[in-house]
Amino acid sequence: MSWRDRMLPASFRGVGFWVDQAKVPVGKKGQLHEYPQRDEPFFEGLGQQSRVHELTAFVIGADCLEQRDKLLKALEEGAGELVHPWLGRLQVKVGECDMTQTRQDGGLVTFTLKFYPDQPLKFPATTVNTRQQLLVSADSLLGSMVQRFEQAIALVKQARLGIQALRNGLVEVYQVIEQQFKPLIAIYADLNALVKGIKALPKELSAEFKGLLGDVKELGEFARSGYRGMLANLSQQVDAARRVDAPKLTTGKDSVAAAQATANLVQDALWVQIAHWLADLPVATRPVNLTTTPSLEQQAAQPVQRLEVPVADDVLALRDQLNEALWQAALKADAGHYVALNNVRQQMFSHLTAVASSGVRLVNLTPMRNMPALLLAYQRFGDATRVDEVVQRNRVAHPGFLPPADLHVVRE
């Protein structure tokens, strides 16, 4: 294709005109430093030249005045798209322009046009610190949890509490304490000790939970188990919170109230613990793409590290599971505690959404024949060391013989 065929009809904001000459600075701008008694100057580079387009243009014909008015109106609009005859389509801003009309050149209007580049400015983008917001809401729930328990237990007449009834109602609750709050076992060694503590010193129980949860934020669990381990652990805690939703006790008004208050305390403590653990789930940073492939010697000396990122499907499943469980828990709360629970629910939803947005999605992959998981990992990811990821995700019984069925693998 010749240069004539590649030329474009010039226009600005859709208004056409003819171009005699086009000029634009190129190269680098800078400052030349020259010193007395020295023959070698020094040029200090100051960046790329601004692409300021200067065009010598004209409109011609019997309707040149109408063409002139259309072009003037387009220039007065300001920024727009310039179709440059030789450089193509450009987004520009209108600068200083001149229009010339002479009696001798009837039917001809000439323009000297100047256009500046219209590139969007790169300002720092604001992001919401969902982790910090979640921690603040968890601290509010911690205070509301203690207040809720103490208000409920204050209405219970201790003399009417049945020891055996409390034991029967708190079996599931104590199992959750054994699994999720193991440091409290040193104080409440068995179910009898827990029942005696509720009957004799109920405020000590809430104080122990408050002191224990004050240290949860220092766990740094993510650094030890990563996304996969954290998500599995959090799912277990959500199931535990559902199990203690309502104790199985129907006899004795005061015994039922004390058992329900204790169950609510343990459940709220689980929500606070889950919130602090969720705050340990970081939003994955975008990896830097390598411009070149490192040599084999360099990779042997310094292997390329693959950043761990969450699987969005797993995070979203946990988010929906938590959202439903917290909503059900909030329905049985009083007005003040409902606000604290609902605030935690919303902040968990926001934080998990942010974590999921930085992760990768799952896709279905069906092998054409039986093959080793090692081979599938290499074909899919170009990295055979990720075979464990394929095996664990799909619960493969025999990694050497993947069946020709649907498999879940991450989409890179």
C-alpha positions as CSV (number, residue, x, y, z in Angstrom):
1,M,0.0,0.0,0.0
2,S,1.5,3.4,-1.0
3,W,1.6,6.4,1.1
4,R,-1.2,8.0,-0.9
5,D,-3.5,5.1,-0.1
6,R,-2.6,5.3,3.6
7,M,-3.5,9.0,3.9
8,L,-6.8,9.8,5.8
9,P,-9.2,12.7,5.1
10,A,-8.5,15.2,7.8
11,S,-11.3,16.2,10.2
12,F,-11.9,17.5,13.8
13,R,-15.0,16.4,15.7
14,G,-16.4,15.1,12.3
15,V,-15.8,18.4,10.4
16,G,-13.6,17.9,7.4
17,F,-10.8,20.2,6.1
18,W,-7.7,20.0,3.9
19,V,-4.2,20.0,5.2
20,D,-1.2,21.5,3.5
21,Q,1.4,20.9,6.2
22,A,1.5,19.2,9.6
23,K,4.3,19.7,12.2
24,V,4.8,18.0,15.6
25,P,7.8,17.9,17.9
26,V,9.5,14.6,18.5
27,G,12.4,13.3,20.5
28,K,13.4,14.4,24.0
29,K,13.4,17.7,25.7
30,G,16.2,18.8,28.0
31,Q,18.6,21.5,29.2
32,L,22.1,21.9,27.7
33,H,24.7,22.9,30.3
34,E,27.9,24.6,29.0
35,Y,30.6,25.6,31.4
36,P,33.5,28.1,31.1
37,Q,36.8,26.8,30.1
38,R,35.3,23.4,29.2
39,D,34.9,21.9,25.8
40,E,32.4,19.2,26.7
41,P,28.8,20.3,27.2
42,F,26.4,18.3,29.2
43,F,22.8,17.6,28.1
44,E,20.3,16.9,30.9
45,G,17.4,14.9,29.6
46,L,14.0,16.1,30.9
47,G,11.7,13.6,29.3
48,Q,9.8,13.2,26.1
49,Q,8.7,16.1,24.0
50,S,5.0,17.0,24.2
51,R,3.2,16.0,21.0
52,V,1.8,19.4,20.0
53,H,0.3,19.2,16.6
54,E,0.4,22.3,14.3
55,L,-1.6,22.0,11.1
56,T,-1.8,24.4,8.2
57,A,-5.3,23.7,7.0
58,F,-7.9,25.2,4.6
59,V,-11.5,24.9,3.4
60,I,-12.3,25.7,-0.2
61,G,-15.3,25.8,-2.5
62,A,-18.5,27.7,-3.1
63,D,-19.7,26.7,0.3
64,C,-16.4,27.6,2.1
65,L,-18.2,30.0,4.5
66,E,-20.5,27.2,5.7
67,Q,-17.5,24.9,6.0
68,R,-15.7,27.6,7.9
69,D,-18.6,28.1,10.4
70,K,-18.8,24.3,11.1
71,L,-15.1,24.1,11.7
72,L,-15.2,27.2,14.0
73,K,-18.0,25.7,16.0
74,A,-16.1,22.4,16.4
75,L,-13.0,24.3,17.5
76,E,-15.0,26.2,20.1
77,E,-16.2,22.9,21.6
78,G,-12.7,22.2,22.9
79,A,-11.4,18.7,23.2
80,G,-12.3,16.0,20.6
81,E,-11.0,13.5,18.1
82,L,-8.6,14.7,15.4
83,V,-8.2,12.6,12.3
84,H,-4.6,13.4,11.3
85,P,-3.9,12.7,7.6
86,W,-0.6,10.9,8.5
87,L,-0.9,9.9,12.2
88,G,-4.4,8.6,12.3
89,R,-7.0,9.2,15.1
90,L,-5.9,11.3,18.1
91,Q,-7.6,12.6,21.2
92,V,-6.6,16.3,21.4
93,K,-7.4,19.6,23.1
94,V,-7.8,22.8,21.0
95,G,-5.0,25.3,21.5
96,E,-4.4,28.7,19.9
97,C,-5.7,28.9,16.3
98,D,-5.7,31.5,13.5
99,M,-8.1,32.0,10.7
100,T,-7.1,33.9,7.5
101,Q,-9.4,35.2,4.8
102,T,-8.2,37.5,1.9
103,R,-10.0,39.2,-0.9
104,Q,-7.6,37.9,-3.5
105,D,-8.3,34.3,-2.4
106,G,-12.0,34.2,-2.8
107,G,-13.6,30.9,-1.8
108,L,-10.6,29.9,0.4
109,V,-10.3,30.1,4.2
110,T,-7.0,29.1,5.7
111,F,-6.4,28.0,9.3
112,T,-3.4,27.6,11.5
113,L,-4.5,25.0,14.0
114,K,-2.7,23.9,17.2
115,F,-3.8,20.8,19.1
116,Y,-2.4,19.6,22.5
117,P,-2.6,15.9,23.5
118,D,-5.6,15.0,25.6
119,Q,-4.3,12.2,27.8
120,P,-6.1,11.5,31.1
121,L,-4.1,12.4,34.2
122,K,-3.1,9.6,36.4
123,F,-4.2,10.4,39.9
124,P,-3.9,8.1,42.9
125,A,-6.9,5.9,43.2
126,T,-8.7,5.6,46.5
127,T,-9.4,2.2,47.9
128,V,-11.5,1.2,50.9
129,N,-9.6,-0.6,53.6
130,T,-12.1,-3.4,54.1
131,R,-9.8,-5.2,56.6
132,Q,-9.7,-2.3,59.0
133,Q,-13.5,-1.7,58.7
134,L,-14.0,-5.4,59.5
135,L,-11.8,-5.2,62.6
136,V,-13.7,-2.1,63.8
137,S,-17.0,-3.7,63.4
138,A,-15.7,-6.9,65.2
139,D,-14.6,-4.8,68.2
140,S,-18.1,-3.3,68.4
141,L,-19.7,-6.7,68.3
142,L,-17.3,-7.9,71.1
143,G,-18.6,-5.1,73.4
144,S,-22.2,-5.8,72.4
145,M,-21.7,-9.5,73.0
146,V,-20.7,-9.1,76.6
147,Q,-23.4,-6.6,77.3
148,R,-26.0,-8.9,75.7
149,F,-24.9,-11.8,77.9
150,E,-24.8,-9.9,81.1
151,Q,-28.3,-8.3,80.5
152,A,-29.8,-11.7,79.8
153,I,-28.1,-13.5,82.7
154,A,-29.2,-10.7,85.1
155,L,-32.8,-11.7,84.5
156,V,-32.2,-15.3,85.4
157,K,-33.0,-16.3,89.0
158,Q,-30.0,-18.4,90.0
159,A,-31.9,-20.3,92.6
160,R,-34.1,-21.8,90.0
161,L,-31.4,-23.0,87.7
162,G,-31.4,-26.8,87.2
163,I,-27.8,-28.2,87.0
164,Q,-28.9,-31.3,85.1
165,A,-31.1,-29.2,82.8
166,L,-28.2,-26.9,82.0
167,R,-25.9,-29.9,81.4
168,N,-28.3,-31.4,78.9
169,G,-28.8,-28.0,77.1
170,L,-25.1,-27.1,76.9
171,V,-23.6,-30.4,75.6
172,E,-23.3,-29.1,72.0
173,V,-22.1,-25.7,73.2
174,Y,-19.3,-27.2,75.3
175,Q,-18.2,-29.3,72.3
176,V,-17.8,-26.2,70.3
177,I,-15.8,-24.6,73.1
178,E,-13.5,-27.6,73.1
179,Q,-13.0,-27.4,69.4
180,Q,-12.8,-23.6,68.8
181,F,-11.8,-22.1,72.2
182,K,-9.2,-24.5,73.5
183,P,-7.5,-22.1,75.9
184,L,-10.8,-22.0,78.0
185,I,-10.5,-25.7,78.7
186,A,-7.8,-24.8,81.3
187,I,-10.6,-23.0,83.3
188,Y,-13.6,-25.1,82.3
189,A,-12.1,-28.6,82.2
190,D,-15.4,-30.3,81.7
191,L,-19.1,-29.6,81.2
192,N,-19.8,-29.6,85.0
193,A,-17.2,-26.8,85.5
194,L,-18.9,-24.7,82.8
195,V,-22.3,-25.2,84.4
196,K,-21.0,-24.3,87.8
197,G,-19.3,-21.2,86.4
198,I,-22.6,-20.1,84.8
199,K,-24.5,-20.6,88.0
200,A,-21.9,-19.1,90.4
201,L,-19.9,-16.5,88.4
202,P,-21.6,-15.8,85.0
203,K,-19.7,-12.5,84.5
204,E,-16.4,-14.3,84.7
205,L,-17.4,-16.4,81.7
206,S,-18.0,-13.4,79.5
207,A,-14.8,-11.8,80.8
208,E,-12.8,-14.9,79.8
209,F,-14.3,-14.8,76.3
210,K,-13.5,-11.1,76.0
211,G,-9.9,-11.6,77.1
212,L,-9.4,-14.5,74.8
213,L,-10.9,-12.7,71.7
214,G,-8.7,-9.7,72.4
215,D,-5.7,-11.8,71.3
216,V,-7.3,-13.3,68.2
217,K,-6.2,-10.4,66.0
218,E,-2.5,-11.3,66.7
219,L,-2.9,-14.9,65.3
220,G,-1.5,-14.2,61.8
221,E,-3.1,-17.5,60.7
222,F,-2.8,-16.7,57.0
223,A,1.0,-16.7,57.2
224,R,0.9,-20.3,58.5
225,S,-1.8,-21.9,56.4
226,G,-2.5,-19.7,53.3
227,Y,-5.8,-19.2,51.6
228,R,-6.8,-22.8,51.3
229,G,-6.2,-23.6,54.9
230,M,-7.8,-20.5,56.2
231,L,-11.0,-21.0,54.1
232,A,-11.3,-24.6,55.3
233,N,-10.9,-23.5,58.9
234,L,-13.4,-20.7,58.6
235,S,-16.0,-23.0,57.1
236,Q,-15.6,-25.3,60.1
237,Q,-16.2,-22.3,62.4
238,V,-19.3,-21.2,60.5
239,D,-20.7,-24.8,60.9
240,A,-19.9,-24.6,64.6
241,A,-21.7,-21.3,65.0
242,R,-24.8,-22.8,63.4
243,R,-24.7,-25.8,65.7
244,V,-25.0,-23.6,68.8
245,D,-27.8,-21.4,67.4
246,A,-30.4,-22.8,69.9
247,P,-29.8,-25.2,72.8
248,K,-32.0,-28.3,72.9
249,L,-33.7,-27.5,76.2
250,T,-37.5,-26.9,76.7
251,T,-38.0,-27.3,80.5
252,G,-37.4,-24.7,83.2
253,K,-37.8,-21.0,82.2
254,D,-34.6,-19.9,83.9
255,S,-32.6,-22.8,82.8
256,V,-33.7,-22.3,79.2
257,A,-32.8,-18.5,79.5
258,A,-29.4,-19.3,80.9
259,A,-28.6,-21.9,78.3
260,Q,-29.8,-19.6,75.5
261,A,-27.7,-16.7,76.8
262,T,-24.6,-19.0,77.0
263,A,-25.2,-20.3,73.5
264,N,-25.6,-16.7,72.2
265,L,-22.3,-15.8,74.0
266,V,-20.4,-18.7,72.3
267,Q,-22.0,-18.0,68.9
268,D,-21.2,-14.3,69.1
269,A,-17.6,-15.1,70.2
270,L,-17.3,-17.3,67.1
271,W,-18.5,-14.4,64.9
272,V,-15.9,-12.1,66.4
273,Q,-13.2,-14.8,66.0
274,I,-14.2,-15.4,62.4
275,A,-14.1,-11.6,61.7
276,H,-10.6,-11.3,63.0
277,W,-9.5,-14.4,61.0
278,L,-11.1,-13.0,57.9
279,A,-9.2,-9.8,58.4
280,D,-6.0,-11.9,58.0
281,L,-7.1,-12.8,54.4
282,P,-5.3,-10.3,52.3
283,V,-6.4,-8.9,48.9
284,A,-3.9,-10.4,46.5
285,T,-1.6,-8.0,44.7
286,R,-1.4,-8.1,41.0
287,P,1.8,-9.9,39.9
288,V,4.4,-8.2,37.8
289,N,4.7,-9.7,34.3
290,L,8.2,-10.7,33.3
291,T,9.3,-8.9,30.1
292,T,11.9,-11.6,29.4
293,T,12.2,-15.3,30.2
294,P,15.0,-15.8,32.7
295,S,17.8,-18.1,31.6
296,L,18.0,-21.7,32.9
297,E,21.1,-20.8,35.1
298,Q,19.3,-17.8,36.6
299,Q,16.2,-19.9,37.3
300,A,18.3,-22.6,39.0
301,A,20.0,-20.0,41.2
302,Q,16.9,-17.9,41.9
303,P,13.7,-19.8,41.1
304,V,10.7,-17.7,40.0
305,Q,8.3,-17.5,42.9
306,R,4.6,-18.0,42.1
307,L,2.4,-15.7,44.3
308,E,-0.4,-17.4,46.1
309,V,-3.8,-16.1,45.1
310,P,-7.3,-17.1,46.3
311,V,-9.7,-19.1,44.3
312,A,-12.7,-16.8,43.8
313,D,-15.3,-19.5,43.8
314,D,-14.2,-20.8,47.2
315,V,-14.2,-17.2,48.7
316,L,-17.6,-16.4,47.3
317,A,-19.0,-19.7,48.6
318,L,-17.7,-18.8,52.1
319,R,-19.1,-15.3,51.7
320,D,-22.6,-16.5,50.9
321,Q,-22.4,-19.1,53.7
322,L,-21.4,-16.5,56.3
323,N,-24.0,-14.0,55.0
324,E,-26.9,-16.4,55.5
325,A,-25.7,-17.6,58.9
326,L,-25.2,-14.1,60.3
327,W,-28.6,-13.1,58.9
328,Q,-30.3,-15.9,60.8
329,A,-28.4,-15.1,64.0
330,A,-29.4,-11.4,63.7
331,L,-33.1,-12.3,63.5
332,K,-33.1,-13.5,67.1
333,A,-31.1,-10.5,68.5
334,D,-32.5,-7.4,70.2
335,A,-32.4,-4.0,68.4
336,G,-29.0,-3.0,69.6
337,H,-27.2,-6.3,69.1
338,Y,-28.9,-6.6,65.7
339,V,-27.1,-3.4,64.5
340,A,-23.7,-4.8,65.6
341,L,-24.3,-8.2,63.9
342,N,-25.6,-6.6,60.7
343,N,-22.6,-4.3,60.6
344,V,-20.2,-7.2,60.9
345,R,-22.2,-9.1,58.2
346,Q,-21.9,-6.2,55.8
347,Q,-18.2,-5.7,56.4
348,M,-17.5,-9.4,56.0
349,F,-19.4,-9.3,52.7
350,S,-17.4,-6.3,51.5
351,H,-14.0,-7.8,52.5
352,L,-14.6,-11.2,51.0
353,T,-15.8,-9.6,47.8
354,A,-12.6,-7.6,47.6
355,V,-10.5,-10.8,48.3
356,A,-12.5,-12.7,45.6
357,S,-12.0,-10.0,43.1
358,S,-8.2,-10.4,43.3
359,G,-8.4,-14.2,42.9
360,V,-8.8,-16.6,40.0
361,R,-11.9,-18.5,38.8
362,L,-12.4,-22.2,38.4
363,V,-13.1,-23.7,34.9
364,N,-14.2,-27.2,33.9
365,L,-11.7,-29.3,32.0
366,T,-12.4,-32.7,30.6
367,P,-9.4,-34.8,29.5
368,M,-9.9,-36.7,26.3
369,R,-8.4,-39.9,27.9
370,N,-7.0,-41.2,31.1
371,M,-3.8,-39.4,32.0
372,P,-1.5,-38.7,35.0
373,A,-2.3,-35.6,37.0
374,L,1.3,-34.6,36.6
375,L,0.9,-34.4,32.8
376,L,-2.4,-32.5,33.1
377,A,-0.7,-29.9,35.4
378,Y,2.1,-29.5,32.9
379,Q,-0.2,-29.1,29.9
380,R,-2.5,-26.7,31.7
381,F,-0.1,-24.5,33.6
382,G,3.3,-25.3,32.2
383,D,4.3,-26.2,35.7
384,A,4.3,-29.8,36.8
385,T,4.9,-28.9,40.4
386,R,1.2,-27.8,40.6
387,V,0.0,-31.4,40.4
388,D,-1.0,-31.3,44.1
389,E,-3.4,-28.5,43.3
390,V,-5.2,-30.6,40.7
391,V,-5.3,-33.7,43.0
392,Q,-6.6,-31.9,46.1
393,R,-9.1,-29.7,44.2
394,N,-10.8,-32.8,42.5
395,R,-10.2,-35.3,45.4
396,V,-8.4,-37.7,43.0
397,A,-8.0,-41.2,44.4
398,H,-5.3,-42.3,41.9
399,P,-3.2,-39.3,40.7
400,G,-1.6,-41.5,38.0
401,F,-5.0,-42.1,36.3
402,L,-7.2,-39.1,35.9
403,P,-10.6,-40.2,34.5
404,P,-12.0,-38.5,31.4
405,A,-14.6,-36.6,33.4
406,D,-15.1,-33.0,34.4
407,L,-12.3,-31.6,36.5
408,H,-12.1,-28.2,38.2
409,V,-8.9,-26.3,37.6
410,V,-8.1,-22.6,38.0
411,R,-8.2,-20.3,35.1
412,E,-4.9,-18.4,34.8
